[in-house]
Amino acid sequence: MTADALSAHWTDRTAGTLLASPANPTGTSIPFDELARIVEAVRDRHGFTLVDEIYIGLSHTEARVRSALELGDDILVCNSFSKVFQMTGWRLGWLVVPPQMVPVVEKLAQNLMICASALAQHAALSCFEPDTLAIYDERRRTLTARRDALIPQLQALGFGIPVIPDGAFYLWLDCSRFGNSSVVAQRLLHEAHVSVVPGHDFGANDPERWLRLSYAAPIEVLEQAVARMAPVLARMAS
């Protein structure tokens, strides 16, 4: 998303914008200066900005990643312990909203749940202990190493990689050399026993061209997947 794209597509029926940064499926972030322009464009139109920052802690840069909350107290931000602290099954996250929206969100929340479980809340508190934060930082660097090792191997197989992810743990692969993404995904699943996700699961932007691959698995597993895909892709390219 860019401010220009937002302005071009805003209509009288538009209420606001939903953003994700870093994003699934590309693993890329909106540059902070562009995010600021987007927020201003939305404000000019009296809309809302909701930013999903669930992957913001999984950055591949050592620099601190800036939250959209820096851009004002009218921004809505959602986040979770699921990705950064690998607590997917604990179902624990948070939402930061403008002060005037708190009563409305409280009404919504009390009709969806009573509260997060005590067990999950104690687990969340343990995430901020020094030893836990050290483990998190080590895992973040491990993801970066997997990304850097995997990209040249996938390019050697014939995949195009239009953007290098700066966060999360996904690669957005151009599989057009091998055919329709749904067909490629099915053949890789059944012939190579490797699971990738076709672009149709992520919208209507040329979906038959794209595959999403996750590198959340250990590097040994990822390299085995590359080796399994190689002969299948060679048959598809011939």
N, C-alpha and C positions, 0 to 999 in steps of 0.2 A: 504494500500500500504506500502511496505517496499522497501529498496534499493535492497535487494536480489531478491524480486519478480520482480522489475523493470528490473534488469539486466538479469534475466532469460527469460523475455518476449520481450526484446528489439531486434528488427530486423533491417535489412538494410532499411526497409520502415518506420521505426519509426522516427518521427520528434521531439517528446517531450512528456511531461506527463501532464495530467489534473488531479488535485487533489481537494478534498473538505475536509476541516477540520475546525470545526466539520462537520460531514457528515450527509446527509439525504440518507438512512433511519435509520441508526443505532444510530445517535447522538454521535458518538465517534470521537475523535481527533487523529491525528497522533502525537505521542510524538515529541517534538521539536528536540531532538537529532537524531531521525530517519528521520525527515523531512530534517535535514541538510545533512544526508548521501544520501538521495534521490537526493537532489539538486546537490551534488557533483557527483553522478553517472550520472546524466543528463549532467552536464557540461563536464565530461570526454568524452561524446559521442556527444558533440557540439549540444545539443538539447535545447529546451525551457522548462521552468517550469511555468505553469499557476495554481494558487491556488485560489479556490473559498473560501472566508472567510466570507460568508454572515451570518453565525451563530457564529462568533468568539466572539461577545459581549454577547452571551447568554451562558456563562459558568456556570457550577454548582460548581465551586471552587472559593474561594475568591482571589486566586492568579491571578495576571495579566497574561492574555493569550498572548503569544508572536506571533507576525505576521511573516509570511515568509519573509516579507520585510527586516527583520533583517539579512537575509542571503546573501544580496547583491543587487546591483542595476540592475541585469539582470533578476530578478524575476518579473513575471506579477501577479498582484493580483486584483481580482474583489470583490466588496462589494456593499452593498445596505442599504438603510434606511428601507427596507420592513420588515425585521424580528426583528432586535434589537429595533427599534422604532415603530414597528407595523404600518408601512405606506405602506402596500402592494399596495393599489390602487393609490398611488401617483407616481409610476413608476420612482423612482429616485435612482440612484446608481452611482458608480464611478469605474474607472479602472486605476490602477497604472502600468505604462509600462516603460521599459528601455528608456533612453533619445533618442537613435537612432531610436526607433520605433514610437515616437510621430508623425512625419509627416505622416506615413502610417496610423496610427490609426485615425488621424484627417481626412484623406481622406475617410476612412470608415465611420466615424461618420457623416460627412456632407452629406453622401448619405443615411443615415438612419433616421436622425432627424436634426432639426435646432438647438434646444437647449431644455434643460429642461424648463418647464413653469415657469414663474415668481412666480406664486402662490406656486408651489412645492419648489422652491428655498427658499422662505421666510419661508415655513414650516420647511425645513431642518435646517435653521439657528436657529429656535426656539428650536430644539432638544438639543442644546448645552447650553441652559440656565440652571442655577443651579437647579431650580424647576423641569425642565423636566428630568434632569439627575437623580434626586432623585426618580422620578416616575419610570424611567427605571430600576434603581437598585432594587426598591421594586418589580417590576414585574419579574425581573430575579430571585430573591429569592423565589417568589411565584411559578415559574416553578420548582425550585428545590424541594420545598415542595410537589408539585403535583407528581413529579417523585418518591419521597421517599414514599409517601402514596400509590401510585398505584402499584408499583412493587410487594409487598407481596400479594396484592389482586389478581393480575393476575397470580402469581405463584400458589396461592391457587386454582385457576380455572383449573390449569393443563398446563398452558403455560410454556415453557422453555424460559429463558431470558439469552442468552449466554454472553452478554456484557452489563454493566451498562453504560448508556450514561453520558458523562461528559459535554455535551453541547446540544444546540438546544432543541427540545421538542418532540422527537420521541422515541418509544420503538420498538425493533426488536424482534418479538415473534416467537418462534418455536411452530408451531401448528400441527406438524406431528402426535401427539397423536389423533387428531380429523379428520385427512384426508388431502386431497389436499387443498392448501391455497385458490385457487379460489372458490372451493366449500364451504369451511368454511366461506369465506368472503360473499358469496351470501346468505348463510343461516343466518348468523348473521344480514345481512342487512334486509332480508325479515321476519325473525322470531323474532329477538330481536330489530330491528330498530336501529342497531348500525353499523356505517360505519368504516371499516378498509380496508387497501389496501393490495392486495395479492402481493407476491414477484415477480410475473412476470412483474410488472411495474418497477422493479429496476435491471433488468439484468438477466443473465443466471446462476447465482451461486445457484443451488439447489432451484429454485424459488417456487416450489410447497410446500416447507417446511415452508416458512416464511410469516408472516404478519407484516405490519407496523401499529402502533397505535400512534396517535398524542395526547399529553396531553396539547394542547393549550387551551382546554375548562376549565371552572371552575371546581373545585374539586367536587362540588355537582353533576354536569352533568357527570363527569367521574365515580363517584361512582354509579350513576343510570345506566350507561352503563354496569358496572360490574354486577350489580344485574340482568339486562336484559339478559346478555350473559349466566349467570350461568345455567339456565335450558336448554337452547339450546345446550350448550357444554356438559352438562350431558347426553343428548339424543344422541349426536354424539359419545361420548366416550363409551357408553354402547353397 
